Amino acid sequence: MKRLFKHPWLIVTVIGCITVFFALQLPRAQLDNNNFRFVPEKDPERLLSKKIDDTFGSQVFILVGLERKYDSVLEKEFLATLRTYIDQVEQLPKVDSVQSLMSTDYITGTADTIKVEPLVPKDFTGTPAEVQALKERLLSWDLYSRSLVSEDFRSTEVLITLKVTAEDAGSQEIIDTYNRIKKLAHEAGFKDTNIYFAGIPVLSVEINNAVHKDLITLIPLVVIVVITVLFLSFRRLGGVLLPLLTVLISTIWAMGAMPLLHIKLSILSTVLPVILVAVGSAYGIHIVNHYYDEIDKKGPFTRETYREAIYNLLRRVGRPVLLAALTTFAGFVSFCFTPVVPIFEFGIFSSFGVLVALGVSVTLIPALYLIRGPEGGYQAEAPRSTSKEELSSETSSSLSETQKASGASSKERNNQSEDRFSTIVANLFLAITRKKKTVLGLATLIVVFSLISLRSLIVDNVLVEYFRATTDVVRSDVFIREHFGGSKVVSVVVSSPTPGRVLHPDVLVPLDGLSRYVSESVPEVGKVMGFPDLVKRINQVFHAETTLEEMSPWAVSSGGVATLTQSAGAMPENAGEPAFGFAVSEEPAFGFGFETTPEKSSPSSGTGETNAKSRAPLSATQGTAAPEKTSSADGRNTANGSSIPQDVAALLSRARAGSRGSLKTADDLIKAVYRELNYQGYGYYEIPQDPARYGKTSQDELQGLVANYLVLLSGDISSYANDPLEPTAVRLNILLRTVGQIDTNRAIRAIKEYCHDRFPTDVTIEVGGTALIEGSLNNLVVQSQLVSIAVSLLLVFGILTFYYRSAIAGLIGLVPLSISSLINFAFMSFFGIKLNIATALVASVSVGIGIDYTIHYLAAYHHEWLRHGGDPDFLRRTFLSSGKAIIFNAASVGAGFAVLILSQFNILADLGLLYALTMATSAFAALTVLPVLLQIFKPAFITRPLRWDEE
């Protein structure tokens, strides 16, 4: 030790240089709160999500929601503004594509051709007739509703696809792109319009902004709290500056190490400085407090005697400070055993910060004292001889006294008031602990109640719930869920190694059935879009002119071959289909694949028309000529001049019977009637599965029919099929309107059960997506909570066992901590505070910090027993020597944690509240349950001196 402090200026210089080095790293710190980063790279759900992205294209979206206050989104001026905004967004370098009302193609047919044209004509003038025609186009396919426009036509979405993978959605380039998109939207001039933004990049940016605000606000606040506590304790400048200096240095080292090691800061990085300032100050307080108690009031000193006094102070304080730091370290290092990346990183750097706070406290503070010297200055000769042995004797009392008044000054001018407070505390807890049966009974009831309440503890990590309810992020999420399909995506992928196998009816029919089942029976589902919709729509278009007579069982020719009685590809006006890609989150929610790009269009696509017959003959045999077809005045098909049945009651009855009981709205009834009449081909909006109905002899031929349909899809369908002609995998996207994971899991279970029961065994069914990644994160949070608690308790048990050379000491020491942790979970259950990525930190940190109070009391109890074991008043002396210090320490640390209540984030506010609660319950349990257990069991380790006490 003497050699270490021989050159105190060297210590100050080295620590100062290292601090400057780490401080220079701080400007390089980057924030990244992308949810994908929270889940380990090897997590099965993340691997499956990556596989799906690799198969169908990895896409990240920013969704811009536009809500008109008074008018429709189909109004001319609004659409003109929207067109200008889209043109500007498309110029941004990181934007891959933009889908909206103004950039969506509309496909219709005339005679035997397919015509592709913009959904909103370029010469749109906004006349009532044009608006009505546009509404009819939007109503022509269910997939438009709640995907492109809201049901009331007052809201629309702009879907901006970015050139980035999901893992990099939180990068600085994407942040800059989002900020530019947001600025352009507000500058576009949308009148009387509310603007919303959603998507993973949006959440990442808003979390980063809130983290910046928290760091600017919370760190100064917790410093003010610590300064106030230190001033009230010591009422000296040195007593304030020295402990504060140590925690600031440890915080700079810990935060600077993150950018040095290329670790990006997360939302938990907001907690790290607050915790280090609140917790790390205790070590400096120990040293400064004992300096004022045992050195500053003695003297005068010569240079040699002053040095000896500092050395002996460190010998006395070193062990208890080390023990307190090790237990706190154990609480933080327990997070290093979790696979949740931000929690793991928090564990690494918080543990590092604690060790730095310990090292700086026991080196820098003594070095500064040695440089400064005693307050009264040195004397040439000491008035009396004070040997090393005498100084050692004067400062070698027990462990309990080394841990007293961790934040309170013992200057004599304050002794009278402090003694009164200590007496009140001692008398209060002495009275409580005399009621041994009452204390144990209440403790048992609390434990039982807490264990029962664990069943109602909610485990959920919802990004949007990080924010206050009044923030734009939450308002945007509510808007998406209320007016559109939702923001969570579940992707169902059906695959087979055989090319084209997934086009067989025995695959597509159950896949379409899944779409219908979840839409009708799973209330959490907001929208379903996928490959079956493409097949059904093109099937509808090709049969739009089929009459009611032709919808009867098809005639079979004498050759035994079914006859196709319709010209392939013929469509009535408005029997179109869109070219649009929908999504409301970071995954592609829908891509129709009809975008007409030059490199993918047919040679004739320059005119917007394609000869459907020449590209895809739909039957091998053109048999008997079809009956002559005409169109009635209202657009319904007739054959041979006959009219549609006039018996409306019978028609409605058939429509109801054919609806399978799904008529819930007037719109459902209208569509059922359309199907009965085959109005614009609605009767064929289905997956072909009856060979006779389509002039085929087997379902294998129907597979070929679907393959022919794919030939007509000249655009990119890679979002829903991995090959444009013979795919080996197709996808269905299910959008959920859920917020929490409990409802999401219920929907996912229903989806998986259906897939297990209905699909053939020779195809592979995989269910993935963002919703399942969030569920995986929830499971990891629970796993991390259990592991970190177990590790922290085990480490604390080992430290106490080693220190007291007794396993009983370790077990007894864990009792107050266990009670405190259970109360914490009961409090969360009772008040609906969710266990998430932030609140998962509470229990283990509370074990690491709360053990200090147990150590304080065990040390005091052990010391007083050795000195006054036969004295019936020894228990009161124990409370006198430790009660005030424990209460003051818990109050000061709890106050530091309570600063988090002012955070921008709900989860950090909950974290601050729970930390403050556990500090109080840990201290109270140490002062009530622990002394009762010691009195009842009278463990042997209390009656024998420690090895270092004998030295």
Order of alpha helices (4+ residues) and beta strands (2+ residues): alpha-alpha-alpha-beta-alpha-beta-beta-beta-alpha-beta-alpha-beta-alpha-alpha-alpha-alpha-alpha-alpha-alpha-alpha-alpha-alpha-beta-alpha-beta-alpha-beta-beta-alpha-beta-beta-alpha-alpha-alpha-beta-alpha-beta-alpha-alpha-alpha-alpha-alpha-alpha
